[in-house]
Amino acid sequence: MSLVFESGYFAFGFYAALNALIMLVLGILVVRARVATRTDIGDGGLPEMAGPLRAHGNNTEYVPMALLLLWALASPLGGSIWLIHGVGGTLTVGRILHAIGLSKSTGPTTFRLAGIVLTWISFIIGIVGVFYLILFAQTLTPVS
């Protein structure tokens, strides 16, 4: 079986790389929209710039903290591999769905709603998991 399903650190690396790829694709879509609309900076007052800019911006707002939660779970806190995949998988699918939703319309879409709900679920799982491991796990040896 792959180390992604055996090691918290490998699982963390897997989700960090996947979400970096999503960020790169969203950045490329912003550049593509800038070239198509000849917009050097900002949105240039053009509605067609809003979707790519917000998809990239929203991803940039959520992913770093989610990756910190994943790192905390994969660290000596010793989160279960399934807990790490629960956070990483819901985050990654949520970010993809949200980006698809914003690429279709800047208004409400089912994909956009599903994406943000999955992203929030990943945060809730990660937050509860980290607090649980910090407050109730008895197997940890504090590092001085």
N, C-alpha and C positions, 0 to 999 in steps of 0.2 A: 504494500500500500504506500502511496506517496507520503512524503514527509509533511505535506500540507495538512494531512489528516492525522498526523501523529505529534507534531510539534507546534506549540503556540507561537513560537518565533517564526517558523516557516509560514504558518497561516497568516500571521500579521504581515509578513513580507508579501505574500500573495495578494492580500487585500490592499496593501499600500500601493503595489504596482498596478493593480487593476484600476484603482481610483486615480492614480496618476495618469494612466492611459485615458480615462474618461476626461480628466482635466485637459490633457493635451488635445484631444479631439474637439472639445468645446472651445478651446483657444483657437484652433485652426478654423472652426466655423465662424468665430468672431472676425478673424482676419479675412476670410473669404467674403463675409458680408461687408467689411470695410472696403475691400477692393471693388466689389460689385456696386456699392453705393458711393464710392469715392469719398468716404468719411475718414478723415485723418485721426480724429480723437472724439471721444464721447459718442453720442448718438446722432449728432448733426441735425437733430430735430426730425429725423426720419424714422417712421414707425417700423420699418423693416429691420432696423438695428436693435429694437427693443428685445426681441426674443433671444437672439444669440448672446447679447450682453447680459441679460438676466439669467439665462441658463448657466453661463460661465460664472457670473457673480454669485448666484445662489449656491452653486457647487463649491465655490471657494469659501463661502461662509460656513458651510456645514461640515465638509470633509475633514479639515484639520482637527477639530475637536473630536470627531468620531474616531479618527486614527489614534489620537491620544488615549481615548478610552480603550481601544483595542490593544495598544501598547501596554497599558496598565494591566489588562487582563492577561496578556502573554508574558508579562514580567514575572518576577519572583512571587507575585500574588498567586500565581498558579491557577488561573482560570481554566476551567474545563475546555477542551478543544471544541466541544459542541457549543459552548457559550461563545467562544471566539467566532466560530462560524455563524452562529445566530446573529451576532452583531454585524460581522463583516458581510455576510450574505444579504441580510435585509438592507443594509446601507447601500451596497453596490447595486442591487436590483432597484432600490428606490431612486438612486441617483440617475440610473439609466432611464427609468420610466419618466421621471421629472423632466429630464432633458428632451425626451421624445415629445412629451406633452407641450413643452414650450416651443419646440420646433414646429408644431402644428398650428399653434395659436397662442397669443399672449393673454387670451381670456381663459376662463376656467375650462379644463379638460379632464376627462377621466384619468388619463395617464399622469397628468400633473398632480391631481389629488392623490392617486395611489402612490406616486413617488414620494410626496411629502409625508404621507401617513407611514410608509415603510421606513423612511429616514427617521421619523420621530420614534417609531417602535425600536429601531436600532439604538437610538439614544437611551430610551427607557431601559432596555435590556442591559446595555453597557453600564449605565449609572447604577442600577440596582445591583448588578453583578459586582462592580467595583466596591460599592458600599458593603455588600454582604461579605466579600472576601476580607475587607479591611476590619470590619467590626466583629465578624463571627468565626472566621477561619482560625482554627487552633493549630494548624500544622506548620505555620510560618515561623521562621526564626528571624527576629529583627536583626537588621544589618546596622552596625554602629558606624 
